[in-house]
Structures are given as C-alpha cells and as structure tokens.
Amino acid sequence: MSEEKKTYVGPGRESAGAVLIRDLGEGLYGSIWQSEFARDLTPWHPKEKRVTQQMVARWAAGERTVPSWVWKSGAAMIEARVAWLFRLRDRLESVDHGEPE
C-alpha cells in the first residue's frame, strides 16, 4: 500500500495574497521573517490557535489562501511597530552626545 503525498492547491506564488503576505513579513522582520511573523501573529488568531511557520510558508508560497483575519492583524502589527519606532527615535534624539543615560 503506497502512501500518496498530499498536494496543496492554492492561488499561486504570484497571487496578490501571497505577494502581500511576503511584503508584510519582510517589511516587519526582514528577509528571514516567517518564524517571527508566525509567533507574533499567534495572539491575533480568532480561534486562539497557534500560527506555525509552516502555515505562513504555505501562505507565502501561494499554496494556501491567506485568511482574512491576517490582514487586519498585520495592519495592527505594523501600527505597533511604527509606534515603537517613534518611541525609539524620540529616545535617540534625546541623547546629547556620548552614551545615553
């Protein structure tokens, strides 16, 4: 009895969703982004399930459609990152010279 390999059928690597999820992940985390993105996306899952790196990889490859809740969650993650970056900028601007206090 041979075991058939599971084939994933999705919208394709160049679909708008796959391209956008890659842009979102790389924009937030850089070129090695999938694991960190999955970890930070997990608290946003509407059913409180763990988001795995494999799930994110399938979305990015276009093997699976990106769930709609990911887009609002991604926007909120960007807002949080932007706010953090502005706070960091303010701290850097407050340093006169030499070491920060």
N, C-alpha and C positions, 0 to 999 in steps of 0.2 A: 504494500500500500504506500503510494508516494504522497508526500505532503506538498500541497500546492502553495506557492509563495503568494502572499497577499499583494495585490496590486492596488495602489492608491490612484484614484481618478479624481482630479480636481480641475480648477480653472486654468492651470498652467503657470509656469515660472514668470512669464511676462504679463500676466493679468494685472489689472490695476491694484487689486488687493495684495498680491504677492510683492509687487514693486513698492507699494506704500508701507507695508509692514517692514520690509528691509530698510527703507529710508528712515522710518521711525526708530527702529532698533539701532541702526548705525548712528543716527543723529543723537540719540541719548547715550550710547555706550561705546561707540567706536566700532572698529572692524571685527572685533570678537565680542559679539553682543548677545547671542541667543540665550545663554545660560542666565546672565544677569537680568535680561528682559523677562524671562520666564519667572525668575524668582520674584522680581518686583511687581509683576502682573498678577501673581497668585492671590494677593489680598483683594483684588478687584473682581475676581471670578464670582459671577452672580449665584452660583451654587456652592460657593466656598470650597471648590475643588482645587487641587494643586495643578498649576500650569507647568508642564515639563519642557525641557529643552527640545525634546523630540516633537512635541506639538508645535512649538514655534518654528522648528526647522521645516515641518510639513507645510505650514502656512507660507513660509518664505520661499519654498520650492514650488508653490502653487499646487501641491498635492492635495491640500485641503483648503476649503474656503475659510477665510478669517471670520470668526464670529463677530456679529455686530457690536457686542459689548466691548470688544477690544478697542474700537475706535474712540469711544468716549473715555475709556480708561487711559488710553495712550495720550489723549489731549490733557487729561488731568495730570498725568505723569510729567508731561512737558511743562505745564504750569508750575508744578512743584520744583522741577529742576531750574526753571528760569528764576523763580523766587529765591532759591538757594544761591544761584549765581549772582544775583543782585546783592544779596547779603554779603557774599564773599567779596564782591567788588567794593562795597562800602568799607569793609574791614581793611582791604588793601589800600584804599585811598586814605584811610586814617593813619597809616604808618608814615611818619615824617621822614625818617631815614634809619638805616641800620636795621636792627632786629625789632620785630613787633613786640609790644608789651604784653 
